Amino acid sequence: MVEFIIILILILCFVLGFFVLVQKPKGSGLSGSFGSLGAQVMGVQKSGDTFEKGTWILMTVIAALCIASTMFIPKAERPKQTAPQEQTQQPQNQNNQQATN
């Protein structure tokens, strides 16, 4: 399940990158080269708003998927608390062995 979510996040990141590159910034950009011609020919006037909404939606979906993916990651088991007690007992046994030698 985690692998599926990661692949979906990667695909959405590429789409988000495309949306960001195509948007018309304050100056000119890729949308000035390609998008303005299409807007004049096809009569689309609100494409900038569509790309902006799409950017916000994709960003929200990616963030939600990143947070949701943490619920599917298996948790590591914690070691039992007996290990520190064994460590404190071992030096005493070694001291007793040295004293008998």
C-alpha positions as CSV (number, residue, x, y, z in Angstrom):
1,M,0.0,0.0,0.0
2,V,2.8,2.4,0.8
3,E,4.4,1.7,-2.6
4,F,1.2,2.6,-4.4
5,I,0.9,5.9,-2.4
6,I,4.5,6.8,-3.2
7,I,4.0,6.1,-6.9
8,L,0.8,8.2,-6.8
9,I,2.7,11.1,-5.1
10,L,5.5,11.0,-7.7
11,I,3.0,11.1,-10.6
12,L,1.1,14.0,-8.9
13,C,4.4,15.8,-8.4
14,F,5.2,15.7,-12.1
15,V,1.7,17.0,-12.9
16,L,2.2,19.8,-10.3
17,G,5.5,20.7,-11.9
18,F,3.7,20.9,-15.3
19,F,1.0,23.1,-13.9
20,V,3.6,25.4,-12.3
21,L,5.6,25.7,-15.6
22,V,2.6,26.4,-17.7
23,Q,1.1,29.1,-15.5
24,K,1.6,32.6,-16.7
25,P,3.7,34.5,-14.2
26,K,3.7,38.3,-13.8
27,G,6.1,38.6,-16.8
28,S,6.1,36.0,-19.5
29,G,7.0,32.3,-19.3
30,L,6.1,29.1,-21.0
31,S,2.4,30.1,-20.9
32,G,3.3,33.3,-22.8
33,S,4.9,31.2,-25.5
34,F,2.2,28.5,-25.9
35,G,-0.8,29.4,-23.7
36,S,-1.5,32.9,-25.0
37,L,-1.8,31.7,-28.6
38,G,-4.3,29.0,-27.6
39,A,-6.2,31.5,-25.5
40,Q,-6.5,33.8,-28.5
41,V,-7.5,31.1,-30.9
42,M,-9.8,29.1,-28.7
43,G,-11.2,32.0,-26.7
44,V,-10.2,30.6,-23.3
45,Q,-9.9,33.5,-20.9
46,K,-9.9,31.9,-17.5
47,S,-7.2,29.3,-18.0
48,G,-4.9,31.1,-15.5
49,D,-7.5,30.7,-12.8
50,T,-7.8,27.0,-13.7
51,F,-4.1,26.4,-13.5
52,E,-3.9,28.2,-10.2
53,K,-6.8,26.2,-8.7
54,G,-5.2,23.0,-10.1
55,T,-1.9,23.9,-8.4
56,W,-3.5,24.5,-5.0
57,I,-5.6,21.3,-5.3
58,L,-2.6,19.1,-6.4
59,M,-0.5,20.6,-3.6
60,T,-3.2,19.8,-1.0
61,V,-3.6,16.3,-2.3
62,I,0.1,15.6,-2.3
63,A,0.4,16.9,1.3
64,A,-2.6,14.8,2.4
65,L,-1.1,11.7,0.8
66,C,2.3,12.3,2.4
67,I,0.6,12.5,5.8
68,A,-1.7,9.5,5.1
69,S,1.2,7.4,4.0
70,T,2.7,7.5,7.5
71,M,-0.3,5.5,8.7
72,F,0.6,2.6,6.5
73,I,4.3,2.3,7.4
74,P,4.7,-0.6,9.8
75,K,6.0,0.3,13.2
76,A,9.2,-1.3,14.6
77,E,8.9,-3.4,17.7
78,R,10.5,-2.0,20.8
79,P,13.0,-4.2,22.6
80,K,12.0,-5.6,25.9
81,Q,13.3,-3.9,29.1
82,T,15.3,-6.9,30.2
83,A,18.4,-5.9,28.2
84,P,19.6,-3.2,30.6
85,Q,19.2,-5.4,33.6
86,E,21.4,-8.1,32.0
87,Q,24.1,-5.6,31.2
88,T,24.3,-4.6,34.9
89,Q,24.6,-8.2,36.0
90,Q,27.4,-9.2,33.6
91,P,30.1,-7.0,35.1
92,Q,29.4,-8.4,38.5
93,N,29.8,-11.9,37.2
94,Q,33.1,-11.0,35.6
95,N,34.4,-9.4,38.8
96,N,33.5,-12.6,40.7
97,Q,35.4,-14.7,38.1
98,Q,38.5,-12.5,38.4
99,A,38.4,-12.7,42.2
100,T,38.3,-16.5,42.2
101,N,41.3,-16.7,39.8
